[in-house]
Amino acid sequence: MKFLYENGYQTVNLKEAICYLSGVKKLKEKTVVITFDDGFRDLYTEAFPVLNSYGFSATVFLPTAFIKNKRLKFKEKECLSWDEIRKLQGKGIIFGSHTINHPVLYKMTMNDIEYEL
């Protein structure tokens, strides 16, 4: 993050990037999109404070079955809570779907894939 900041990069979230790529907005040089998968709690405790210190935004993809009001784990790591997600959202982080249960999609039927998405 320090390298990006010191070299004049700016971040945009994925929603903004789509506007740039579709020609709705003109893309500035040195623009990057930062994304995170799986909604682990260390995004809130470790990554966000660093992003915030540089004024950077990010897009986070959540497997919603692991996001609750009480703390759950996925892949042996603590996940974000809805309260933490609301706080991050209020500070410019946006969220997208990373399915419900984080399954291996290519092993599923199309109906099951549509449900997960």
N, C-alpha and C positions, 0 to 999 in steps of 0.2 A: 504494500500500500504506500509505503514511503517512497519507493521508486516511482510509482505512478504519479504521486503528488508532486514530487520534486521535478519531474519531467513534464509537467503541465497537462497531464491527462485529466479528463473529467469523466464521471460515471453518469450513466443514464440507466433507468430500470428497463426491464424487458419490454414493457408496454410502450415506453418512449422510443426504444430502439425500433420497434415495428413501425412507428410513425416515420422515423428517419428512413428506414429501408423501403417503405412504400412511397416515399417521395413527398409525404405530407409536410415534413419539416426537412430543412437542409442539415445534413450531418456535418458537424464540426470535426476538424482534425483532432486526433488524440482523444477519441471517445471510446470508452470501454463499457461493457456490461458485466457486472459481477453477479454470479448466481451461486446458490447453495442448495443442495439436495437434502432431503430427509428430515429437516426441522429439528435437529439436535439442539439441546439446551446450550451447548457451548457457543452457538451462534449469538445467543443473548448475552452470555457472560464474558466471552472472549473476543469474538469477531466484531460484533456491533460496536463496542467501545472504540475499536481501532478504526472501523469505517467512519464512525461519527466524528472522531478526532480530525479526520481529513475532509469531512464534509461529503463523503461518498454515500451513494445509495446502493441497494442490491435488490435482487429478486430471489425469493426463497420458495422452493417447491416442497409441499407438505403431503405426506401420506396420512390422511385425516383420521384413520382408525387409531393412530398412536398419539393423537393430540386430544387431550381432555382437560378438565379443570384440575384434576389431580395428576401428578407426575407419572408418566408411563415410560417404559424403555423399549427401544427398538435396536436390534443389533448390539445389545449389551450397553447401549448409551442412553442417557436420559434425553427425553424429548421436550420440546417447548410445551408450555401450557397455553390455553387460550388467553389468559391474562397477559402473558409475555408477548404473545402475537399481537394483541391489541396495542400494547405499548410500542412495539416495534413499528406497527403500521402507522401509528401516530407520529413517528419520527422519519417517515419517508420510505420505509421498507415495504415492498409489495409482495404478495403471495400468490402462488399458483398451485394447481393440482399436481401431485406426484402419485396419483391414484389413491385409492382408499387404503388398501392393505399392502401395497408395495409387492405385488406378485410378479412372477416371471411371465410377462405377457405373451411371449411366443408359444407358451405351452397351453394357452387358454383358448376357449371358443370365442368367436366374435361377440356373441351376446355377453359373455362374462367380461370381455375387454371393454365393451361399451359401458357396462355397469361400473367398472373400476375407474374409467376415465370420467 
